[in-house]
Amino acid sequence: MKEDTAGRELLPPDQTSGSQVFELRGYFIMLAARVAEVFGVETREIVQNITRNNDDPRPLFPERYAFQVNKQELEQLRSLGVISKPGRGGSRALPWVVTRKGAIRLATIMKTPAAMDAADVFVDVFDEVLLQVTQGQNRIHLSNPSRIALDEEHINQYRKLRKKITKAVDDLLNTVVDSELKITVKDELSDVAQEAVNHIKEWLRSRKVGNEKIEAETCFLLEQVRDMYERRQSDLATAAVDREQKLLVNFEKKIAIVEKLLEMYDKLEPNAVINLVGQYIERPMLPESKNKRLPNKGI
């Protein structure tokens, strides 16, 4: 169980469900646990960055950036399915939530790779906009808008790459690694392979462009496959069976194909924090906010 700066328990990411974005106090908000997941840190690090920078006369995270929900709001979120109801073990600390502006602020002060890459994008875009405004231009042109939001061409490239990755992983898992027993990679990895296949199929069906969990699952699968390859290569070093060696060469080529496709996908995908910030713009699908508009509070 994670703790906040005072040592109190915080709700972990796996206790959240439903929409990632929800409405509270007139703001679109995400749980700090979700923000932490994208930033690549633990929830307590997000909370610490917020609380430690709120002691000065001018806090970096006023309510319009982040706040800790009260008990009534916590029950509201539970009733809407945003946070699961607690099990046994007593009460837990009230969770923190982060607005879109808060996520951008976090990106400017945190040192994780995802945050620093996002901060570079924010600086580059602001610099472009400022230059054009000072030059008196009425219409702003961004040199590389796909760094912020994907256009249809990039989305189509994503979909094509997804299909290629899915096919390449399927080919890899069906590679025979034991000619005598006809054992495939999928046979040897068993549950690990099946779980990865299920996740990748879900990824292919999903309309969402990016999915950190799928990437992690696929990388984990590749680690297992690479370990298996190295073990079999070591076993053949003394036996030097020609037929089995050819199988290994084929096996290695298929591993390389998957790795190359994943590398291409990673280069094409916008920064994870930028994606997170963009998600705030989507209206949360919660009963409370379906039939009303947010007041203008600078969100």
C-alpha positions as CSV (number, residue, x, y, z in Angstrom):
1,M,0.0,0.0,0.0
2,K,1.4,3.4,-1.0
3,E,1.5,6.3,1.5
4,D,1.4,10.1,1.3
5,T,3.9,12.5,2.7
6,A,2.4,12.1,6.2
7,G,2.6,8.3,6.0
8,R,-1.1,7.9,5.4
9,E,-2.4,5.3,2.9
10,L,-3.3,6.3,-0.5
11,L,-5.6,4.5,-3.0
12,P,-3.4,2.7,-5.5
13,P,-4.0,2.8,-9.2
14,D,-5.7,-0.6,-9.3
15,Q,-8.5,0.6,-7.1
16,T,-9.7,3.0,-9.8
17,S,-12.3,2.0,-12.4
18,G,-14.5,3.5,-15.1
19,S,-13.6,6.8,-16.9
20,Q,-10.2,8.2,-16.4
21,V,-11.5,11.7,-16.5
22,F,-14.3,12.9,-14.3
23,E,-15.9,16.2,-13.2
24,L,-15.5,17.7,-9.7
25,R,-15.9,21.2,-8.4
26,G,-16.4,22.4,-12.0
27,Y,-13.1,20.9,-13.2
28,F,-12.1,18.0,-15.4
29,I,-9.9,15.9,-13.2
30,M,-7.9,12.6,-13.1
31,L,-6.9,10.7,-10.0
32,A,-3.3,11.3,-9.0
33,A,-2.8,7.6,-9.2
34,R,-3.6,7.6,-12.9
35,V,-1.3,10.7,-13.5
36,A,1.5,8.9,-11.7
37,E,1.1,5.8,-13.9
38,V,1.7,7.9,-17.0
39,F,4.5,9.9,-15.5
40,G,6.2,6.6,-14.5
41,V,6.3,7.2,-10.8
42,E,4.4,6.1,-7.7
43,T,1.4,8.0,-6.5
44,R,3.2,9.4,-3.5
45,E,5.7,11.1,-5.7
46,I,2.9,13.1,-7.4
47,V,1.4,14.0,-4.1
48,Q,4.8,15.0,-2.7
49,N,5.5,17.3,-5.6
50,I,2.1,19.0,-5.1
51,T,2.3,19.4,-1.3
52,R,5.9,20.4,-1.1
53,N,5.4,23.1,-3.7
54,N,2.3,24.6,-1.9
55,D,4.1,25.9,1.2
56,D,5.3,29.1,-0.5
57,P,3.2,32.4,-0.4
58,R,2.4,31.6,-4.1
59,P,1.6,27.9,-4.3
60,L,2.4,26.1,-7.5
61,F,-0.7,23.9,-7.2
62,P,-3.8,25.9,-6.3
63,E,-7.2,24.2,-6.5
64,R,-7.5,24.8,-10.2
65,Y,-4.3,22.6,-10.6
66,A,-4.8,19.9,-7.9
67,F,-6.7,19.2,-4.7
68,Q,-7.5,16.5,-2.2
69,V,-11.1,15.4,-2.3
70,N,-13.3,15.6,0.8
71,K,-15.3,12.7,2.3
72,Q,-18.5,13.7,0.5
73,E,-16.7,13.9,-2.8
74,L,-15.0,10.5,-2.2
75,E,-18.4,8.9,-1.6
76,Q,-19.7,10.5,-4.8
77,L,-16.8,9.1,-6.8
78,R,-17.4,5.7,-5.3
79,S,-21.0,5.8,-6.2
80,L,-20.1,6.7,-9.8
81,G,-17.6,3.8,-10.0
82,V,-14.6,6.1,-10.4
83,I,-13.1,4.6,-7.2
84,S,-13.9,1.2,-5.9
85,K,-15.4,0.8,-2.4
86,P,-12.8,-0.1,0.3
87,G,-12.5,-3.6,1.6
88,R,-11.6,-4.6,5.1
89,G,-8.7,-2.9,6.9
90,G,-10.1,0.4,8.1
91,S,-10.3,3.9,6.5
92,R,-7.8,5.2,3.9
93,A,-6.6,8.7,3.3
94,L,-8.6,10.9,0.9
95,P,-7.1,10.7,-2.7
96,W,-5.7,13.6,-4.6
97,V,-6.8,14.7,-8.0
98,V,-5.1,16.7,-10.8
99,T,-6.6,19.0,-13.4
100,R,-5.2,19.5,-16.9
101,K,-3.2,22.5,-15.8
102,G,-1.9,20.6,-12.9
103,A,-0.6,17.9,-15.2
104,I,1.1,20.5,-17.3
105,R,2.7,22.0,-14.2
106,L,3.9,18.6,-13.0
107,A,5.6,18.1,-16.4
108,T,7.6,21.3,-15.9
109,I,9.0,20.4,-12.5
110,M,9.4,16.6,-12.5
111,K,12.5,14.9,-13.8
112,T,11.1,11.6,-15.3
113,P,11.8,11.1,-19.0
114,A,8.1,11.3,-20.0
115,A,7.7,14.6,-18.0
116,M,10.9,16.1,-19.5
117,D,9.9,15.2,-23.0
118,A,6.5,16.7,-22.5
119,A,8.0,19.9,-21.1
120,D,10.1,20.2,-24.2
121,V,7.0,20.0,-26.3
122,F,5.3,22.7,-24.2
123,V,8.3,25.0,-24.5
124,D,8.6,24.5,-28.3
125,V,4.9,25.1,-28.9
126,F,4.8,28.2,-26.7
127,D,7.9,29.5,-28.5
128,E,6.3,29.1,-31.9
129,V,3.1,30.7,-30.8
130,L,4.8,33.6,-29.1
131,L,7.0,34.3,-32.1
132,Q,4.0,34.4,-34.5
133,V,1.9,36.5,-32.2
134,T,4.6,39.1,-31.7
135,Q,5.0,39.2,-35.5
136,G,1.3,40.2,-35.8
137,Q,0.0,36.9,-37.3
138,N,-3.7,36.3,-36.8
139,R,-3.5,32.6,-37.6
140,I,-1.0,30.4,-35.7
141,H,0.7,27.6,-37.6
142,L,2.5,24.8,-35.7
143,S,5.4,23.2,-37.6
144,N,4.7,19.7,-36.1
145,P,1.1,19.5,-34.8
146,S,1.3,15.7,-34.5
147,R,3.5,16.1,-31.4
148,I,0.3,17.3,-29.7
149,A,-2.6,15.7,-31.5
150,L,-2.5,13.0,-34.2
151,D,-4.1,13.7,-37.5
152,E,-6.0,11.1,-39.6
153,E,-2.8,10.2,-41.5
154,H,-0.9,9.4,-38.3
155,I,-3.8,7.5,-36.9
156,N,-3.9,5.3,-40.0
157,Q,-0.2,4.7,-39.7
158,Y,-0.8,3.6,-36.2
159,R,-3.5,1.2,-37.2
160,K,-1.3,-0.4,-39.9
161,L,1.6,-0.7,-37.5
162,R,-0.7,-2.3,-34.9
163,K,-1.8,-5.0,-37.4
164,K,1.8,-5.6,-38.4
165,I,2.9,-5.9,-34.8
166,T,0.0,-8.3,-34.0
167,K,0.9,-10.5,-37.0
168,A,4.6,-10.5,-36.2
169,V,3.9,-11.5,-32.5
170,D,1.6,-14.2,-33.7
171,D,4.3,-15.5,-36.1
172,L,6.9,-15.4,-33.4
173,L,4.7,-17.3,-30.9
174,N,4.0,-20.0,-33.5
175,T,7.7,-20.5,-34.3
176,V,8.8,-24.1,-33.9
177,V,11.8,-24.3,-31.5
178,D,12.0,-28.0,-31.1
179,S,11.8,-29.9,-34.4
180,E,11.5,-33.3,-32.8
181,L,8.7,-32.6,-30.4
182,K,7.2,-29.8,-32.5
183,I,7.2,-27.4,-29.6
184,T,6.5,-23.8,-30.4
185,V,7.3,-20.6,-28.5
186,K,3.7,-20.4,-27.4
187,D,3.9,-24.0,-26.1
188,E,6.9,-23.2,-24.0
189,L,5.8,-19.9,-22.7
190,S,2.3,-21.1,-22.0
191,D,0.3,-18.7,-19.8
192,V,2.7,-15.8,-20.4
193,A,2.2,-16.1,-24.2
194,Q,-1.6,-16.5,-23.9
195,E,-1.9,-13.4,-21.7
196,A,0.1,-11.4,-24.1
197,V,-2.0,-12.6,-27.1
198,N,-5.2,-11.6,-25.3
199,H,-3.8,-8.1,-24.5
200,I,-2.6,-7.5,-28.0
201,K,-6.0,-8.6,-29.5
202,E,-7.7,-6.1,-27.2
203,W,-5.2,-3.5,-28.3
204,L,-6.0,-4.1,-31.9
205,R,-9.8,-3.8,-31.3
206,S,-9.4,-0.6,-29.2
207,R,-10.0,2.8,-30.7
208,K,-7.5,4.4,-28.4
209,V,-4.2,5.2,-30.1
210,G,-1.8,4.7,-27.2
211,N,-1.9,2.0,-24.6
212,E,1.0,1.9,-22.1
213,K,-0.2,-1.5,-20.6
214,I,-0.1,-3.2,-24.0
215,E,3.4,-1.9,-24.7
216,A,4.6,-3.1,-21.3
217,E,3.0,-6.5,-21.9
218,T,4.6,-6.9,-25.3
219,C,8.0,-5.9,-24.0
220,F,7.7,-8.4,-21.2
221,L,6.8,-11.1,-23.7
222,L,9.9,-10.2,-25.8
223,E,12.1,-10.4,-22.7
224,Q,10.8,-13.9,-22.1
225,V,11.3,-14.9,-25.7
226,R,14.8,-13.5,-25.8
227,D,15.7,-15.4,-22.6
228,M,14.3,-18.6,-24.2
229,Y,16.3,-18.0,-27.4
230,E,19.6,-17.5,-25.5
231,R,19.0,-20.6,-23.4
232,R,18.4,-22.7,-26.5
233,Q,21.4,-21.2,-28.3
234,S,23.6,-22.1,-25.3
235,D,22.3,-25.7,-25.4
236,L,23.1,-26.0,-29.1
237,A,26.6,-24.5,-28.7
238,T,28.0,-28.0,-28.0
239,A,25.5,-30.1,-29.9
240,A,25.7,-27.9,-33.1
241,V,22.8,-29.7,-34.7
242,D,22.3,-28.1,-38.1
243,R,18.6,-28.4,-38.3
244,E,18.1,-27.0,-34.8
245,Q,20.5,-24.2,-35.6
246,K,18.4,-23.2,-38.6
247,L,15.4,-23.1,-36.4
248,L,17.2,-20.7,-34.0
249,V,18.3,-18.4,-36.9
250,N,14.6,-18.2,-38.0
251,F,13.6,-17.6,-34.3
252,E,16.0,-14.7,-34.0
253,K,14.9,-13.1,-37.2
254,K,11.3,-13.1,-35.9
255,I,12.3,-11.6,-32.6
256,A,14.1,-8.8,-34.5
257,I,11.0,-8.1,-36.6
258,V,8.8,-7.6,-33.5
259,E,11.5,-5.4,-31.9
260,K,11.9,-3.2,-35.0
261,L,8.1,-2.7,-35.3
262,L,7.8,-1.8,-31.7
263,E,10.7,0.7,-32.2
264,M,8.8,2.3,-35.1
265,Y,5.6,2.4,-33.1
266,D,7.4,4.1,-30.2
267,K,8.9,6.8,-32.5
268,L,5.5,7.5,-34.0
269,E,3.6,7.7,-30.8
270,P,3.2,11.1,-29.1
271,N,4.6,11.6,-25.6
272,A,2.6,9.8,-23.0
273,V,2.2,12.9,-20.8
274,I,0.9,14.9,-23.9
275,N,-1.6,12.1,-24.5
276,L,-2.7,12.4,-20.8
277,V,-3.2,16.1,-21.1
278,G,-5.2,15.7,-24.2
279,Q,-7.5,13.2,-22.5
280,Y,-8.8,16.0,-20.2
281,I,-10.4,17.7,-23.2
282,E,-12.7,14.7,-23.7
283,R,-15.9,15.0,-21.8
284,P,-16.1,12.5,-19.0
285,M,-18.9,9.9,-19.4
286,L,-20.4,10.1,-16.0
287,P,-24.0,10.4,-15.0
288,E,-23.5,13.7,-13.3
289,S,-22.0,15.4,-16.3
290,K,-23.9,13.9,-19.3
291,N,-26.5,16.6,-19.5
292,K,-24.8,19.7,-18.3
293,R,-21.9,21.9,-19.4
294,L,-19.0,22.8,-17.2
295,P,-18.8,26.4,-16.0
296,N,-15.9,28.4,-17.3
297,K,-13.3,28.1,-14.6
298,G,-10.2,28.2,-16.7
299,I,-9.9,24.5,-17.1
